[in-house]
Amino acid sequence: MLWKDSPSRKALLLNGARQVGKTTSVRMFAKENYAHFVEVNFLKYPDAKAAFDGSLDTRTIILNLSAIGFGPFEEGRTLVFFDEIQECPKARTAIKFLVEEAKYDYIESGSLLGINYKDIPSYPVGFEEEIMVYPLDFEEFLWAKGISGDVISLLKECYAKTVPVPLPIHEQISRYWREYLVVGGMPDVVRAFVEQNDFRQVVKAQRSIMTTYKADISKYAGNYRSAAQQVFNAIPSELGKQDKRFVLANLEQGASRRKYDNPTQWIVDAGLAYYSFNTKALELPFEATENRSLYKLYLVDTGLMSSMLLHNLQLRVMNGDIGINEGALAENQIACALAAKGIPLHYYDHKSRQELDFVLPNNGKIDIVEVKSGSNYRKHASLDAAIERYADKIGRSIVFGPCNVEQGENATYLPLYMSVFF
């Protein structure tokens, strides 16, 4: 509503991976706020691209769309939704002129915008407001399960005040978080889990999404498709290692950065994964000391990763064994929670002897975040060494683990599910 009520609103651009719920969200928003909703999906209706072949003024475009069969268009009461807009670069260019004439409201959405920017004849700088859309986070997962807002408010209060969550609530929310690890936040998968209570349907929905992602790689990655597919398929197994660093030599003998850098960047630009680059010093900004040849890759949705990594072991995770594959699922989920807040991901590695899972800038200080999936979460030699050596630079030291809220000497211990509030 903030966007709709703005007198100088631009076109709203929703960016994000395929099937994170962009289209459904726009349809619901339109139903509640507009008399008319015109949805133009350029992938489903490729003929609609012809509406932008001539002049790009509002009158011409609307007449062309009406002739094709889209409408009705009523000035001041219509939301026009250009879905899969990466398929029609000229429509992206036309946004400047459509917004200037301000007869209708416009929302754009695309699943692969990060890899199609070169095709746009003239980028509509200053006429779009971009929002990244991510899979459902854990709080939204709780909403889907019908958990009371009072319970969620209590969790937030315990987080803010660093006090333990009442034990019965803590145990139940921990169970829900383990469910979330294997279900993930893709809306169709969550719907299958909540409405059908049949885990076979969850796996079926996850496999359908994975098939779509792999088809996108084959269709859009061009000369990178083979290498990009290798990178994408390897993300779960690489995170399942003890050090979790993505090692090209594990893809093939003699693998080179020259062959895999661009395909890996394609995967990230397509919204399918997040980079976490190594930083060799606890100095801000991290970009000044990062080593871009050393990195981890996290999958955009942990539920999808569980379907690739666990091979029918999901029940063990839901029953409490979150340490499977070196805690890869837990760390991936923390990475997703941080990335969804717009935080660039970095990890610290000092001569392969001290490693910190995540280091984050915070008001001139450095926050350290460690992820522990086992009962030894209070043991963190690397964090202790960093605090001893860089005490004046460290802000918060957080350990997410299978625990309740605790305040330790060197760290605050938080249950893994509280990463959503961090």
Order of alpha helices (4+ residues) and beta strands (2+ residues): alpha-beta-alpha-beta-alpha-beta-alpha-beta-beta-alpha-alpha-alpha-alpha-alpha-alpha-alpha-beta-beta-alpha-alpha-alpha-beta-beta-beta-beta-alpha-beta-beta-beta
